[in-house]
Amino acid sequence: MTFRNTYALLVVLYLLVNGNALAQTKDNTLYTAGHASAFIGGLYDAFCSYNKVLKHGDFGLGAPDKLDGEVLILDGKIYQTQATGKTFIVKPTELTPFAVVNFFKADKVTKPNVSLTKDKLYAYLDSALVNKNGIYAIKITGTFRSVKTRAFPPVKNKPYQPLADMLPLQHFFTFENVKGTLVGYRIPAFMDGPNITGYHFHFLSDDKKAGGHIIDLLADEITIEVDQLDGFKVDIPQTNDFNNFDFSKDRRDEVKRVENGKKD
């Protein structure tokens, strides 16, 4: 074998070994397509494909184009729960106005071994997630004595109402003794604006027939997996609507009402 051939072989081997190592390196970044405050304020027209979103994560949540429900991403598959309650897989070629994802790999796994309401679950998580400024992706699987979710209907005529003004139109769903997964995040206060801070969860049943944004729950036997992230990236819409959106309004109260599903 000539020196040139030997050198070429070594280069190929190096690329293979290091390429595999790079492929296995965890991307520890939270990726946001869209801007939370703008979305809450009525920018529901999709601009980003799920194909692009999935390049940045296989786990997360979001919203459909012009609403009509809620979106959950689990194991690289996109699920939409419509205002009718119907839940189905979305094609990755479709678009979203807002999505938050990461490549999920648990750093910590716990089992509370006690029944938990939503408030007690959040208190339990607070006791475990000690970095108040940490970015946490959270997956919760198991049996739920009850789960209450919601989904918004589609919008038609622009300018669209802010999401808080659509709260009287939201549809609620209640599931009893159901097995499923909560997909969500705890986002720190310093990320307010582009992201929804605090806890934010969507639900998907094991049979993939039920879902929606979490309003309330009672968890029996669950496993909590936590992935602490070390950075974030935001892709803002390159649209006229976004370029002309009024960001001077404080929407923190609106976000709180939307998250809790309460009109006031």
Secondary structure, 3 states (H helix, E strand, C coil): CCHHHHHHHHHHHHHHHHHHHHHHCCCCEEEEECCHHHHHCCCCCCCEEHHHHHCCCCEEEEECCCECCEEEEECCEEEEECCCCCEEECCCCCEECEEEEECCCCCEEECCCCCEEHHHHHHHHHHHCCCCCCEEEEEEEEEEEEEEEEECCECCCCCCCCHHHHHHHCEEEEEEEEEEEEEEEEECHHHECCECCEEEEEEEECCCCCEEEEEEEEEEEEEEEEEEECEEEEECCCCHHHHCCCCCCCCHHHHHHHHHCCCC
